[in-house]
């Protein structure tokens, strides 16, 4: 049984390639946007909103990166690919 990836490795980062990957990214964006919307930046200073919501955004971002790490293609050093091509 092969591992089914949710994210494909690109030159700089990953991109969702199936429904599960897109749901993870949409959920992440929803969490970030919901925290901004709930904090009502019109009444609060932007600095206060950023300071108060930073732990939530950091937790959401770290969770996103962990999911991408486990459900996406593994990154490889480009030097290893060059060496493998030279040796084969």
C-alpha positions as CSV (number, residue, x, y, z in Angstrom):
1,X,0.0,0.0,0.0
2,X,1.5,3.3,-1.0
3,X,1.2,6.5,1.0
4,X,-1.3,8.9,-0.4
5,X,0.0,12.5,-0.2
6,X,-2.2,15.5,0.5
7,X,0.5,18.0,-0.5
8,X,3.0,18.0,-3.4
9,X,6.4,19.4,-2.9
10,X,7.2,22.4,-5.1
11,X,10.4,24.4,-5.5
12,X,9.4,26.6,-2.6
13,X,6.9,24.9,-0.3
14,X,4.0,22.6,-0.8
15,X,0.7,22.8,-2.6
16,X,-2.5,20.9,-1.8
17,X,-3.2,18.1,-4.4
18,X,-6.5,16.6,-3.1
19,X,-9.6,17.4,-1.1
20,X,-8.0,16.7,2.3
21,X,-5.1,19.0,1.6
22,X,-7.4,21.8,0.5
23,X,-9.6,21.3,3.5
24,X,-6.6,21.7,5.8
25,X,-5.5,24.9,4.1
26,X,-9.0,26.3,4.1
27,X,-9.4,25.5,7.8
28,X,-6.1,27.2,8.5
29,X,-7.1,30.3,6.7
30,X,-10.6,30.2,8.4
31,X,-9.0,30.1,11.8
32,X,-6.7,33.1,11.1
33,X,-9.5,35.1,9.5
34,X,-12.0,34.2,12.3
35,X,-9.6,35.4,15.0
36,X,-9.1,38.7,13.1
37,X,-12.9,39.1,12.6
38,X,-13.8,38.3,16.2
39,X,-11.2,40.7,17.6
40,X,-13.0,43.7,15.9
41,X,-10.0,45.7,14.8
42,X,-12.1,48.9,14.4
43,X,-12.5,49.2,18.1
44,X,-9.1,47.9,19.2
45,X,-5.6,49.0,18.2
46,X,-4.0,46.8,15.6
47,X,-1.1,46.3,17.9
48,X,-3.4,44.9,20.6
49,X,-5.0,42.5,18.2
50,X,-1.7,41.2,16.9
51,X,-0.3,40.8,20.3
52,X,-3.4,39.0,21.6
53,X,-3.8,36.7,18.6
54,X,-0.2,35.8,17.9
55,X,-0.3,32.6,20.0
56,X,-3.4,31.4,18.2
57,X,-1.8,32.1,14.8
58,X,1.5,30.4,15.8
59,X,-0.3,27.3,17.1
60,X,-2.4,27.2,13.9
61,X,0.7,27.6,11.7
62,X,2.7,25.0,13.6
63,X,-0.3,22.6,13.3
64,X,-0.5,23.2,9.6
65,X,3.3,22.6,9.1
66,X,3.0,19.3,11.1
67,X,0.1,18.1,9.0
68,X,2.0,19.1,5.8
69,X,5.1,17.3,7.1
70,X,3.3,14.0,7.8
71,X,0.9,14.1,4.8
72,X,3.1,15.7,2.2
73,X,6.1,14.7,0.1
74,X,9.3,14.8,2.0
75,X,11.7,17.5,1.1
76,X,15.2,16.4,-0.2
77,X,18.4,18.2,-0.5
78,X,18.9,19.3,-4.1
79,X,22.6,18.4,-3.8
80,X,21.6,14.8,-3.2
81,X,19.7,14.8,-6.5
82,X,22.7,16.2,-8.4
83,X,25.0,13.6,-6.9
84,X,22.6,10.8,-7.7
85,X,22.4,12.0,-11.4
86,X,26.2,12.2,-11.6
87,X,26.7,8.7,-10.2
88,X,24.1,7.0,-12.3
